[in-house]
Amino acid sequence: VRNIGFDRRSIFFDRVLWAAGENTRQSYIELHKPEQDRFLSLLLRLNTAETSKMALYASLQRKGLLLKISSEIQKIVEMTESPELSAMAKSLNDKRKELASMTLSGPTTETPEEFNKKTAKLESEVDELQAELGRASMIFHITSQPISVERVFENLTADDVLVDFLAYNDDGTQKVFAVVAQAAEESCFAWWKCKDSKINLVPIGDVETIRQKVSIFRETIQDEESEEDDILDTGADIYNLVWAPLRNLLGDKKSIYIVPDSVLHLLPFDAMVDENGNYLIQSRDIKVLSSSRDLVVAALPDAQGQFMILAGPDYDLEDATTKEKKVAISGRRSATGNGMRIASTGLRSLSFDPLLGAELEGETIKKVSDAFEKLPGAEDEGKVIQKVAKGGKINSVIYLKAEAEEQQLRTLKSAPKMLHIATHGFFLKAEERLKKRLLSLNRGGTLSPPPPGDNPLLRAGLAFAGINTNAPFLGEIDTNNDGVLTALEVLGLPLSGTQLVVLSACETGVGEIHAGEGVYGLRRAFQEAGAKSVVNSLWPVSDEATRKLMTEFYDRMFKGVPTRQALKQAQLALLNSEWNNPYYWAAFVLVERRFSASN
């Protein structure tokens, strides 16, 4: 009965979510989450071959569903030549831009009541446009390939294992179990008739216990005073909790596809320490996916643009074109007396120092260039990577310092082949005052669509030239080049088919975690914009270590090593050098948007 109910709910979602605005989609998912949790809990308790298959099917249908819908709608908008859809897409981007601007600035000359009415009206207009585009994308939805458990097995080789973690609520306690799928050694007519093909369900534990172990592990890695034994001990603790329950099923298989959920998105799997005292990267080939669907859905055609590099922005740049407007804004604020009320909080309080580096030296740099003199670290990194690209005969364009502006991305006409961004990243937690305001506005019903301003995609971003001088005026000057690129703004970038985005910035893998949907932040946004693979960081890493890792990575990739393997080899190179602490090599994680044999 529960299975029938789940299928019917999936059909309902399939019909409704594609034609609904973003807030409505989230509300529907939230409304029916308890129903899904009860279903998953039942499947785990029964734990038969049939219920294991149902669990994997449930993951394919529901996990990252909002991400899937948003990205497919974005692709339709980009690929269509329909003037009507193009106009709607432009209108949506304009509305999003206006909404972002108002959210960043808060009330300026208007009263709070007037401000709330404006944002509510704008939010409604955005939802209407998103719904229209969603209805238009049904054509693509109908013609797209079906997703099934059978299709997953068709794309798993005998050397692969899929580990799909699922978080669920079990009688008030958040828990995690894993779906472990393995294909037969030899192909046969149907996977369920192959005696070696199997799916198993494995209980992992309580989310809170996992969260504590992950936090301790991350803190230990990032603590400069931690001894190697401390790192090995905490790495072994999280291994015993998360990985040891899977060990018998994994056997000696090397190729492991991982689909994290909940707090596991913040776990550096490669840095876990196995029973032999070795890091997991030394014995397994971990491949992180956003969803098991990414093993099945065909990849977009590769973008044919240049390799684009933005590095070492001049955060203190004073843009002459906006200076006059900022002077006028300051005068208006003085007159009204209320414009700077929130300048000390949120995005308007952002301020960044240059990413300073040291003189380049060592065998890594000798491979690709002569040593530069002391330069800002991120700028240095960009120059070295361009030299690596040149050596690999890769056509590239680089923007440094004053040229490393947000508008270089916001004015793109076509997708770059690859994109490397070396700058500061950030993720701001929701303000307590905002939480209270949202709660007070939402007392009439807990499932009402939230008002604008609580979108975590507006609290994650990258810093570009001019951010320090523009920060106090965010929302009141041109958002195309104000120096901060929010994750929400990333959604509008033309990155369909971009093979790789490298976010060489601190904590770009961090964001707001939603069970079943992943991390709402920069990585999610770049994936939704169309990037096939994204390299992001789980914690801040020193400039010199980042530069060494990225140089090793690109040097291998431009020599023909597949992207994922190039990153792993670069990490192993650091592990076998004086940079052997996982703090230096484990922070960066490659997450694939679409499965492709070439990666």
N, C-alpha and C positions, 0 to 999 in steps of 0.2 A: 504494500500500500504506500509506504514511504517512497519507494522508488518511482511509482506511478506519479505521486505528488511532485517529486523532484522534476520528472520529465515535463509535467504540465507547467510547472513554474518556469522551467527553462524556455518552453515555447512562449509563455507569457512575456518573459524578458526579451526574447528574440523579436517579438513583435512591437513591444512598447519602448524599450530602451533606445532602439535605433531612431525612433521618432521623437525622443524627448530631449529637453535641455539637460545640461550637465548637472545642475542641482537636483532636478527631478530624478535623474538616473541614480544619483547617490542616495536619495531618499528611498527609492524603491529597494535598492540593495540593503540598506539599513533595516528597512521594515521587515524584510524576509530573511535576514541573517539568522535569527533564532531557529527558524524552520530548517535552514541548511545545517546548522550546528547539530540539531537533533538527529538529522539524517546521517551525518558523518559519525556521530557518536555511536549510533546503532550499527553502522557498517563495521566499525572497529571492534565492537563487542562480539559480533557474529564471526568476523574474521575468517571467511571461507574464500575459496577461489573466486566465487561469483561476486561476493561483496568487495573483494579487492579490486576486481575489474570495475565495479560501480564507483569505487573511490577515485580511481584514476579518471574515469569518465566525468565525475563531478568536478575534479580539478580542471579538466579540459574545458568544461562548460562554464565554470564560474570564476576560476582564479584569474585575477587581472582583467576581469570582464570590462570594466570601465576603460582601462588602458587600451584594450583591443578595439572597442567601439570608437573611442576618440581618434586613435591612429588611423583606422580605416576611413573614417569620415574625412580626416585630413588628406589622406591619399586621393580620395575621390575629388576633392576640391583642387588638388594640385594637378591631377592627370586629365581632368575634363577640359574640353575646349569650349564648353557651353558658356556663352556670354552671360546668361542668367546666373549660373552658378558662380562664375568669376565675380560678378557684381555682389552676390550675397557674401562670398568669401571676403571681399574687400570691406564690405559693410561690417561684417563680424569682427574683423581685425581692428577696424576703426573704433567699434564699440568697446572691444576689449582694451584697446589703448586708452580710451577715455575713462573706462572703469578703473584701470590700473592707476591712471593719473589722479583720480579723485580719492582712491583708497590710500595712495601714498601721501597725499597732501592733507587729508582730513578737512574739517570745516575751515574755511579761510574768511571770506566776507559774509557768508550766509550763516544763518542760525543752525543749530544742530537739527532742528525739526526739518528745515528746508533741505539740509544736506541729506538726511535720511530719505526724504521723498525723492530727491534726485537720484540717489544711488539705487533705490528700489525700482524706480522707473527704468533706469539703465540696465539693471540686472534682468528685468523682465524682457527688455528688447534683445539682450544677448541670448537669453533662453529661447526666445522665439526664432531668432536666426539660426541657432544651433539645431533646433528642432527641424527647421526647413531643410538644412543641409543633411541632417540625419535621414529624413524621408527620401531625399534625392539619392542617398548612398545605398538604398535598398537594392538598386540594380546590381551594384558590385557585390553586395551581400549574397544575393541569390546565385550569382554566377561563380562565387568563390568556392574553393574546394571544401568538401565536408571534413569536419574534424571528428575522428573516432579513435578508439583504443587500437583498433586494427592498424590504422594509419601510423600511429606512434611506433608500433612494432615493426612496420615496414621500413622505418627510418632508423631503427636501432640495429647495429651490427652485433655479431656474437661477442665482440670485445667490449661492448658498451653496457653500462648500467645506468638507469634513470632513477634518481632519488628525488621525489617530489614531496616536500614537507608541507603539511597542512595544519594550520592552527584552527582550533574550534573551541567553543564554550561547552563544557561538560558539567551541568548542574552547578553553575556559578564559578567554576574554575577554568581558566584558560589553559588549554593543553595543546600538545603538538604530537602528531604521528607522521610517519613517512610511508609513502607508497613507493615500493621498490620493484622496478620492472626490468626484466632481462629477456632478450630474444634467444631463440634456439641457436645451437651451433651450426645447424644447416637449415636452409630455407625449406619451407613446406607450404602446402596449399593454404592453410589457415593457422594463425599463431596458436589458437587454443588446442589444435590437434598435435602440436609439436610438444613432445614430452619435456623438452628442456626449456620451453618458454614458460615464464611464470611471472605472477604479480603477487607480492606479499605486502601486508600491512604490519608496521612495526611501531609500537608505542615508544615515544621518546621521553616525554615528561611534561611537567608543568612549565608554562611560559615564564612564570616569575622566577623559578629556580634557574632556568636557562638564562634569563635576563641577568641575574646576579653573576653567574659564571662568565658570561660574555663580557660584562662590564669589568669584572676583576681582570680578565685576560687582557682586554684592551688597555686598561689603566697600567697594568704591569709592563706591557710592551712599550708604552709611551713614556714610562718613567725612566729618566736618564740614570737614576741610581739603582735600577733593578739589576740584580745579578743574573747571569745566564741560567743558574739553577732555578731562580724564581720564574723566569719565562717558561722554562721547560716544565716546571711543576704545574703552573696554571694552564699551560697548553695541554698537558696531559689530563687535567681535570675536565676541561670542556670536551676533549676528545672522548673521554670515558662516558660523558653524559650524552653527547650528540652522535658520535660516530661508532663507538663500541657496540651499541645495539644492532648496528647494520653489518658488522664485520663478517659474520658467518655467511650472510647472503652475498656480500660483495666478493668474498673469496680473494683471488689474486688478480681480479680485473683491474686494469689501470685507468681506463676511460670512464669517468663518472660525470654524468650530467646532473647538476644540482639546481633545483628550483626552490629557493628559500621562501620562508614565510615569516611574518611577525619579526621578532628581534633577531632572527637568524640572518636577516639582511645585513646586519652590522657585524657579523662574525667573519673574520679572515680565515676561511676554511684551510687555506694552504699552510697557515702557520700553526695549526693544531699539531700536537706532538703524539705520535703513535706509541704502541707498546714497546717498540725498540728504541725509543728515545730520539727518533728522527722526525723532522717536520713532514707534514703530509705531502707537501709539494715534491718531496724527494722520492715518493713511492707511487703517487697517484697523479693523474692528469685531470684536474678539476675544471669543469666547464660550466659556468654559471649562466642560467637562462632566466628570463622573466616569467615564462610559462612553458609548460610541456608542449603547448601548441607550436612553439617556435621550432620544434623538431619536424613539423609537418607543413606549415604554410610556406609556400614558395617565396623566395626572396625577391625584392624589387630589383629592377635592372640597375647596375652600378652607375653612379653619377660619373660624368666624364670631365668635371671641372678640374681646377688646379688643386694642389695641396696648399691649403691656406693656414698660415701661422700668425697668431696674434700673441705678442709676448712683451712683458715688462712695461705696462702702460704707465704714463706719467699721470699719477693720480692727482697731482696738484695743478694740472693744466687749467689755465683760464681761457675759456673759449670766448673770443671777442664777439662772436655773433650772439651770445646769450648774456654777455656782461651787462649790456644796457637794459635788458629785460629784468635782470636780477636787481639792478639798482631801482627800477620802477617798482618791483615787487616789495622790496625793502621799505620803500616810501609808503606804499599802500598799507603794509603791515603796521607801520608806526602810527598811521592814522586810525586804523581799525582797532589795533591793540589786541587782536585775537589770533593773528596768523601764525605765531610761533609757539602756540600752546603745546604742540607735540613734537617740537623740533629736537628735544632731548631724548626722545624714545624712537624705537622703530628704525626704519631705513634712513630717516633724516639724521640719525646720530652716527651713521657709518663714517669711518675714517680709516685710511690704510697707509701704512708705511711701504716704501719700496722693498721688493724682494731682493735683498742684497746677497751677492755671491762672493766667491773667492777665486783666486787665480786657478785656471783650469790646468790640470796636470794628470799624469798617469797614463797607463796603457790604453784605457778606454778612449781618451780624447785623441791620442796619437793616431788612432785608427782613421780618424776622419778630418782632422784639422790641426793647424798649429794652435798653441795656447793663446787665448785672448788675455788682455790685461784685465785687472779687476773691474768688473762691471756689475750692474744690478743683476741678481741671479736669474730672474725670469727672462730678461733681455738676452743674457748670455746663453741661456738654454735655447731660446728661439734661433739665435745665430748658429749655434752648433748643429741643431736639427736641420736647418736649411742647408748647411754644408753636407750633412749626411745625405739629404735628399738629392743634392746636386751630384754627389758621388754615385748615387744609385740611378742617375739619369731621370729623376722625378721632377716634373715641372712644378715649381712652387712660387708663392707670393708671400711676402712677410710684412707685417705691420708692427713697428716698435715704438715705444715711448709715446710721443704726441699723436702718432698715426694709429696707435692701438686703441681706436675708438669703437664704441658700441655700434655706430652707424655702419661700420665695415660689414657687420653681420646683418643689420636691419635693412640694408639696401641691396642685399644680394639678389641677383636676377636669376641665378641658377645654382644648383647644389654643387658644392666643392667635392672633389674626389675624397679628400680627407681634411680634417680640421683639427688643429692643435691650438689650445688656448692655455697660456702660462700666465696666471694672474692669481689674485686672491679670490676665494670663493667664500660664501657665508650661508648660514641658515639661522634665522632668528626664531626663537620660541614665541608662541602666541602670548600677547600681553595679558596680564591678569585683568586689567580694566576692560579689555576687549572681550575676554571670556564672560565677565559679569554682564556686560552689555548684551551679548548674544543670548545669555541665559534669560535675562529679563525680557528680551524681545520674543523669546521662544516658549514662554510659559503656557501659552494656549495649546501647545501640542509638541511633543518632543520630536516629531518627525517632520515638522515644517521645514521647507528649504531655508538654509541659513542665509542671512543677509550678506552682502559683499563685505570683504575685509578680513574674513577668517580663512581665506584660501591659502593653504600652505605653499602653493606655487608662487605666491606673492612675497613669501618670506625667505625664499631661497634665491640665490643669484650669483652673478660674477661681476667683479669690479673692473671698469675700464677707465680710459683717460678722462680726467676731469671730475672723478667722483668726489674727491675731497672738497673741491670748491662748489660743486653742484648740490651736494647732499642736503644742505639746509633748504633747498628750493625744489626738491623732488616733488613731482606732481604739478608744478606750476610752470616748468619750462619744458621744452620739447623732449618727450620721452624716447624719441628715436635715438637721441645722443646725449642723454643726461649722465652717462657714466656707469649706470647700473643696469644690467640685463637680468631681469627676473626670470624665474622658470616659466611663469605664465607667458612672458614675451617670447621665450624660446619656442613655444608652440607655433608661432607664426612664421618661423624661419623656414626657408625652402631647402630642407635637407633630405628630401626624398631620394634614397639611393646612395647617400653619403656612406662610404664603406666603413669609416672609422672616425669617431670623435674622441680626442684625448683631452680630458679636463685635468691639466696639470696644475691643480689648485687644491687648497686644503679642504678636506671634508666634503667633496662634491658628491660622495656617495651617501651622505647623511641627509635626512629629511624627516618628514612626519610619517610614521609607519602606520598603515592601516592593514589589519589582518585580511589576507586574501587579495589585497590590491597592491602590496609592495610599498616602496618608499615614494612618497610624494615630494619630489625635489628636482634637482637639476637632471639627474640621470633619467628619471621618468620623462621629463619634458623633452630632452633630446631624442629619446626613443620615439615619443609620440610625434615628433617633428619629422621622423623618417630615417634617422640614423640606424644603420644595421648593427653596429657594435659601438659601445661606449666604454672607455677606460676612465674610471673615477677613483677617488681616494676615500678611505675610511677615517683617516686622521691626518693632521698636519705633518709634513715631512720636511726636513731641511732642504734648502735649495740645492746644495751640492750633491746630496744623495739622489734627489729627484733628477738632476741633470745627468748624473751617471747612469741611472736606470733608463731614462728616456733615450740616451745616446745608444746604449746597448740594444734597446728595443728596436729603434728605427734602423740601426745598422744591420740588424738581422733581417728585419722585414723587407727592407729595400734590396736585400740580396736574395729574396724569393722565399724566405721562411714564412709559412702561414702566420697570420696575425696572432692567434692565440698561443702558438708555440713560440713565436718570437718574444712575447712578453714573459712566458715561463722561463725561457732560456736566459733572458736578461735578469730575471729574479734569481735564478740559480747562480748566475755569474756573480751577483752581489753576495749571495749566501756563501760562496766559496772565496770571498775576498775579505778585506778588512771591514767591509760593510755587511757583516754576516748577521747582525741583529735584525730580527723581523720588523723592527720599527722602520728600517730603511727599505726593505724589499716587499713587505706584505701589505703595505697600505693600499697599493693600486690593484684594482680588480677589473677585469674585462667582463662585461655583461653583454650577451648577444641579443639583439632584437629579433633577428631571424636566423634560422639555421641555414648554413651554407657549407658544403663540403670543402670549399676553398679556405675556410677559416678554421 
